[in-house]
């Protein structure tokens, strides 16, 4: 529980710092979508932000000795990533952008998007585990 609280606080801090230093929202899809566009300073800030995401995950894994290996083969994970990218485009942003940055700005659109993400995720887990009786069925 402490790691979840610490992680949430660090996500909020990084989003606040990114906004205060760059004047831009730290939605990951927006950051990722602009790594090859804009001025050199904007591109550098985006690359550093993404590098920080990667390194912080690796650092946490190393410190906690909990490096996870994927439970599925690469092709379903790649397909899921592609679907997430399509959904990000359709939804006008990703979960981090809407959930962390949009809600903190009291965006009604982000509230609806975040509720949609959460309900869809919960329904998916229910169907996969209890209706289809796949992975981790109880």
C-alpha positions, 0 to 999 in steps of 0.5 A: 500500500505504501508503494502505491501511495508513493507512486501516486504522489510521484505521478502527481509531482511529475505531472505538476513539474512537467506543467510548471516547467513546460506549460504543457499537460503531461499526458503520456500519449501527447508527450509521446505523439510530439517527440519528433515535432516542435522545437529542440527544447520541446522534443528534449523535454518530451524525451527526458519525460519518457526516459524518466518513466522508463528509468523510474519503473526499472529503478523501482523493480530493481529496488523492490526486486519485483521485475515482472515478466509478461504473463502472455506471449508478445503478440497479444501484448503488441495487439493490446498496445495497438488497441490502446493507441487507437483508443487513445486517438478516439478518446482524445487522450490516454488514461494518464492524461484524462485521469491525472491531468484532466481531472486535476483541471476539473475537465468534465470530458476527462471525468467521463473518459476516466469513468468509461476507462474504469467501468470498461476495465472492471467489466473486462476483468469480470468477463475474462475471469468469471464468464470466460474463466480465463487467467486467474479465475476464482 
